[in-house]
Amino acid sequence: MKTRFSSIFLTLISLFFLASCSNLESNITPKETNTIVAKVPTSIASQIESLGFSANNAVPIAEGYLVEGDIVLTEEDLAAGVLLYDKSAPSEEQYRTTQLVTGLPRVITIKLATTLPQIFITGTDEMIKRYNALGLKITFKRITSGTPTINIVKDESLPAGTLATSGFPYSYGSPYGYIKIKTATFGNTTNVGYVASTLAHEMGHCIGFRHTDYFARVCDRVNEKAGTQGAIQIPGTPTAIDYGSWMISCGGAVDVPFSVMDIASLKALYK
């Protein structure tokens, strides 16, 4: 997730605030370019694109490669080639990966690093409350000792402008094990809803959700490459873009609760 400071006026019905994976900001200006900024070798860029992700601004990190601003693709992901999608699918809306959390019903435990400020503990508790209120077959619980399912940790080495990163469920059915936070990008925010929305977005990736605007990202209009599977439209969600979704790629530093279609998509997969 990357920070942006400009504006877009949407004239469909009204002006919507956009949810972000980068920096939940209210004002976005789409780029009109698809220029690839080469930060990884050509061979790696080709692998990333073959998986259905844009290699634009892909960055090598400890776990593998950071794409789309906040999604981690590991070396194993690139080698396995499983996170692909069907470009003939409906253009926009709630989408999931081929890999989901299994072994339901299931409690997913979350543990925060002690180096994270209090606002992230409060934000995590609010995020958990929002998910658990939906009556899903996956529930979340914050723990302070023992081995968690997901660690939320501080990582100031993440690229400039990044809020947080996460990845997709493992092939054996567990959610991705880490959400990394760059606290410097949040600044001294006291907006619990903003933090909770950011964490809910990253948790969405951990349990198998793609960006709702993966086909033409709101931030930069980058069309991701064609594949065969991996951005599967969730039954019951429309094909029109939901600018209020918690899984849209870019938006404002605001509180973004689950939209009606977000709730429908979560229940379709995990109710």
Secondary structure as UniProt FT lines:
FT   HELIX           42..50
FT   TURN            51..52
FT   TURN            56..57
FT   STRAND          59..61
FT   TURN            62..63
FT   STRAND          64..67
FT   TURN            68..70
FT   STRAND          71..74
FT   HELIX           75..80
FT   TURN            87..88
FT   STRAND          95..96
FT   STRAND          106..112
FT   TURN            114..115
FT   HELIX           118..132
FT   TURN            133..134
FT   STRAND          138..142
FT   STRAND          150..154
FT   TURN            156..157
FT   TURN            160..161
FT   STRAND          164..166
FT   TURN            171..172
FT   STRAND          178..181
FT   HELIX           183..186
FT   TURN            187..188
FT   HELIX           192..206
FT   TURN            207..208
FT   TURN            212..215
FT   TURN            218..220
FT   STRAND          232..233
FT   TURN            235..236
FT   TURN            243..244
FT   TURN            246..247
FT   HELIX           260..270
//
